Amino acid sequence: MGLRTRRALSFTAIVLGFFMALLDTTIINIALPEMTRHFGGSVSQVSWVMNGYNLAFAVFILTASRLADQFGRKKMFLIGVALFTLSSLLAGFSTSLGMLIALRVIQGLAGAVIVPVTIPLTTTTFPKEMHGLIIGIWGAISGVAAASGPALGGILTQKLSWEWIFFVNVPLGLLSIVLTAIFIKESRDNTAGRSIDYAGILGITGGMFFLTYALIKVQDYGWSSRIFLALLAAGVLLVVFFFITQYKGKAPMLPLSLLRIRAFNSTSVSMIILGAALMNVSLLTSFYLTRVMGVSELKAGLVLSMMAVGSIASSAISGPLSAKYGSSRFAAAGMVLIGGATYSMSGLHAGSTLGAVMLRLALAGLGVGLSMAPVMSSAIRVVPEDKVGIASGVTNMAKSLGSVIGVAIIVTVLQHNTAGQLRAASSANIRVIPGADVQQQAAVDAFSQTYKFASYLILPGIAAALFSDERRQRRGSV
């Protein structure tokens, strides 16, 4: 078998595991109403089918990256894919809501093992001159997995049943395991040693748990409530404890010298903003389609898949071109596109067509494709080759944290704007478009204000992207 064929099969194995793990962050959303009818329970309880996965994923991702660097990336990838596949199979046979939530938490832990390992496995499989192209494809797959989740989830739920959202992972996982075992070579960070940083693991997993849990529950507790502030304080203190252990520890899981690389810090900030921006556009538009335009959940999922189309179109070229001309221009241009598309959403009204929504989503997808791969490329180019694994963990954790922050902020802003517009409507102080009732117009104006706010949140990401040009910073040693 030729080298090109072996590389292609190795990359297929990586892509299958990666796609499966990212797909499950969004594929479940559209099936939550059906699960509520099947298991009973409140919407808040059923939402933990989604929240449990996201919480476990965010908490464990950096630890998983470090363990893979120490004990073997292929080994950890196989463990992650096998655990993900098994938990998917069992989730489809869940007999209670509690069982399903527990299995989703296990899926999240497995996903946290799979996702950050894909970049170092890829860079050790292909020569350096192909890294730009391959990471461009990686970025396209990332966008497709996230954006196509609602559509695929809706189709499977409507045509088969919600259980097939989990069963679909089984053949993908089994094929990934077989191809990985045969074609992927083992790799690790030879400078990492085998000593496990238990204090560091406690600090970062505990800190991420409290921070993520606080943001997930902020709509229930309130931003100024004592319990939210206590959770937030606990998270911050544990993160501070983590950095103290990394400074004083003999074998830290995160070399602090990475944080002295300006381009690496900029890419981490960019990833937080990208994670928030992608989630904000998807969440707001799904609400707008179902609540204002009155389309079905399945149709809304299909409309949202236009983001995937735009992402595919731009990711394939942004990776290799950014390797040649620098990442910062592409990343900044992509974020400008996302911000512009988000702002243009504020011009939608009750009489807008689905075509108008799809065009804006396609533009946002183009922006995601232009920015995601270059930002990730920059993150791995500026760090020493043996630190690519932990660097991938940091950037993926930043993206995950950004998604949670984005949801917490944008839902709060939408609720505030909706309440304000409804108060104005009751006083007959709003401008009513012919053909729209007063309450519907209040909702339209609330979404318009929230879309504008969401577009402003992208501005720090544009600034960070402009400082992420790896061509100005040589790959150093740690």
GIBEL-V766885 format. One record per helix or strand of 3 or more residues. SS is the DSSP state (H for helix, E for strand). FROM is the first residue (numbers start at 1). TO is the last residue. If there is no record, write none. Layout:
# GIBEL-V766885
[[SS/FROM/TO] [SS/FROM/TO]]
This chain:
# GIBEL-V766885
[[H/3/23] [H/29/39] [H/43/46] [H/48/71] [H/73/92] [H/97/125] [H/128/159] [H/164/183] [H/198/221] [H/226/248] [H/256/260] [H/262/292] [H/297/304] [H/306/325] [H/327/347] [H/354/381] [H/385/426] [H/438/456] [H/459/466] [H/470/472]]
